[in-house]
């Protein structure tokens, strides 16, 4: 994986919780139990995803289509809703700034779906 900063960046986003799901082999990044990012390494049986370290991120459907058309290292989400999730190769050539932006967007999309009082609690921790 060429994005050594990725784990610390994801953990720096307000309210992020990380765990490992051994039966899936996924490191999951969540907000109050809601997934916004997952890092995994699918095996060769998973065709185009196989043999790559990837991160799954929530993404606006229209933006996801544009990103997949522009960047060969961005695919439909792995083992997730292919319309609202994207998978980014972590051994690819995505610019660091783009990957940071996609991570922040995913975090924001999940945060916006949480109740308003939870959003305020999470965002208040950033100001402490």
Buried (B, 14 or more C-beta within 10 A) or exposed (E): BEBEEBBEBBEEBBBBEEEEEEEEEBBBBBBBEBBBBBBBBBEEEBEEBEEBBBBBBBBBEEEBBEBBEEBEBBBBBBBBEBEBBBBBBBEBEBEEEBBBEBBBBBBEBBBEEBEEEBBEBBEEEEEE
